[in-house]
Amino acid sequence: MITLFSNQPGDEGLPGKERAWVMAAVMTTTLMGVFDGTMINVALPPMATAMQVPAGVAVWFANGYLLSAAMTLAIFAALATRFGYRPVFLTGLTLFTLTSLGCALAKTPEMLIGMRILQGIGGAATLSIAPAILRSVFPGRLLGRILGLHALLIAASTAIAPVLGGTILHALSWQWLFAINVLPGTTALLLAWKALPRKADLIRVPFDAPGAVFSAMFLGAMIMAANSLQGASNHLNTQAVSWALLAAVSTIAFIWHIRRARSPLLPPVIFSNARFTLAALTSLASFVSQGITFVALPFLFQGVYGYSPVASALLFTPWPIGIVLIAPHAGRLADTISAPLIATLGLMMFVVGLILLATLPASPSSWDIGLRSLVCGIGFGCFQSPNNREMLGNVAREYASYASGVLSIVRTFGQCLGAAVVGVLLSVIATGTRQSADEQAVHYALWIAVAFSAASVIFSLSRLRSAHQAAV
C-alpha cells in the first residue's frame, strides 16, 4: 500500500500524499454507490409493507435508482471531459448525499421513488468517472494496482451488500439503509473538495445534446426491457417487446449520430482500438454471468436448500474473500506482465467455479458451497482489475473519462441482463412443485452463466492474439 503513495522521478499525476486523499474520497464514494444500488433489494418486502404499496410499486424503490443511473452514465462521462472531473464529481456526490437523507425522510412512495431517481443520477456522476479520476492522479506504473483495489471494492461490496442490508434491517429500520450514507458522504465530500485537482485539460467543444438524448433512451430502454422480461410468462410479453424495439431503434440512432457528429457524446475512435473493444466485450459477458449467479443462488439456497435469508447471504462471503485475496496481486502483476493473459487465466478459473456451482449435489454442506464460491471469487478477482487496466490503458489520456463511462455501462447493463435471465426462467418454468421449478430454473440459469463466462474467455483469448500482433 505504501508504494501507491511513493514518488519516483518522471511520475505523472499528483504527489503521493495528495493522491492518497483523492483515493480515499473516490473509494468512499464508490463504496456508497455500489452498496446503495444492491443492498436495497433485501429491504423491498418490509418497505412495501411499511408504505402499504404492492410489490409492483415497491420494486421501483430499487429500479428508480438503477434506471436513472444507467441512463446518465455516458452523459456524465462526456460532461467531465468538458467541465473537468472536479465539478462533476463534487456535484454528483453532493446530490447523492442529500438525496440519501431525502430517502430516509420520505413518507410517501412517490417521494421515495423521486429521491431514488435523483440519487441514481448523483451516483452515476461519481461512478462513471471514478476510474478516470484514479488514472489522472496516479502514475501509469501504478495503474494496475490502483484499479485492482477499485475493482476489488466494487466486486466485494456487491457481494457483501446483501449481508449488510440484512444486518441493518435486523437491528434497525429500512430508513437506516439510506441514512447511513450521510456521514461517509459528507466526509468524502470534504476530502474531494480538498484533494481533487482544480486545473484540468478540458475539451473545448459543444455538448452533444442529441447524443445525450439517444444515449439515455437506448440505455434506459434496455434496462426497462430487461425488467419487463422478468415478468414474462409463456405468452409473448408485449411490454418487453415494445421496450426492446425502442432500445434497438435508439441504439441505431445513437450509433448513426456519433459517427457523424463533430463532437459526439462518445467518440467512436476509442472503439477503433481492438484491445479496448475486446476488453469491453469481455467485461460485459463476465458481468452477465455474475448477475445471473448473484440472483439465482439465493433462490437455490433458500427455496431449494432451505437456508434462512441471513444464512443465504453469508454463503456468499467466500466470493468476496476470494476477490480480496487475489485482486490486488492481479492488479500489481498487470503493471509488469501481460494484463490480458492474467485476465484470461482468471476467467478460466471463473468458468471452473461456475461449473462447480452448477453441479452442486442435492444436499451440499455449507463448506462445499463455500469452497465452490471461493473458486469463483478468486477467478473473478484475478480477471477484473487487469481487464479494467486494459480498458483504461488502451485509450489516450484525454479519452479516459469516456473509457471509464463505458466500463460502468457494461458493468451495470451486464448485471441487469443477468438478473433478467433469471427472472425469465423463474417465470417460464412452472412445472411441478414450487421447489422443483425453482431448482430447475436455477440449474438452467447457472449453465447459462457458464456459457456467458465461456464467451468472455473467447473474447479475452482474441485480444491475446491482438496484443501479440501489436507487439510484432
Secondary structure, 3 states (H helix, E strand, C coil): CHHHHCCCCCCCCCCHHHHHHHHHHHHHHHHHHHHHHHHHHHHHHHHHHHHCCCHHHHCHHHHHHHHHHHHHHHHHHHHHHHHCHHHHHHHHHHHHHHHHHHHHHCCCHHHHHHHHHHHHHHHHHHHCCHHHHHHHHCCHHHHHHHHHHHHHHHHHHHHHHHHHHHHHHHHCCCCHHHHCCHHHHHHHHHHHHHHCCCCCCCCCCCCCHHHHHHHHHHHHHHHHHHHHHCCCCCCCCHHHHHHHHHHHHHHHHHHHHHCCCCCCCCCHHHHHCHHHHHHHHHHHHHHHHHHHHHHHHHHHHHHHCCCCHHHHHHCCCHHHHHHHHHHHHHHHHHCCCCHHHHHHHHHHHHHHHHHHHHCCCCCCCHHHHHHHHHHHHHHHHHHHHHHHHHHHHCCCHHHHHHHHHHHHHHHHHHHHHHHHHHHHHHHHCCCCCHHHHHHHHHHHHHHHHHHHHHHHHHHHHHHHHHHHHHHC
